[in-house]
């Protein structure tokens, strides 16, 4: 059983939430790139990048949803509407059927996991943008 988060833990959660909150801008870049790739295809561009673009676009949407959820959860930890990590775990288990094995992790690995997820989302967006450029070649 963990106690309430310390002020420094709440601050870390707030910073993490704000960092994760940059994902919608990345998603906008991804979808503008998809539109550009489709425009390139319609004007006689290379069709091959589109084959890779579709699964990457699906992955981008999944990652964007996951990052947005993490941002909201870290924000709730930061402002105290989720007072403890145990409260967070209980909610995740009840609503999202998160396995009990994932419960009880300290805050630092949770933040590291959220950062990894954000990086993976960023890499996916960069790949989408590169494929959009290739669609015009």
SULUR-V307125 format. One record per run of one state. SS is the DSSP state (H for helix, E for strand, L for the rest). FROM is the first residue (numbers start at 1). TO is the last residue. Records with the same first field share a line. If there is no record, write none. Layout:
SS->FROM-TO + FROM-TO
//
This chain:
L->1-6 + 21-22 + 43-47 + 80-84 + 97-99 + 103-106 + 136-137
H->7-20 + 23-42 + 48-79 + 85-96 + 100-102 + 107-135
//
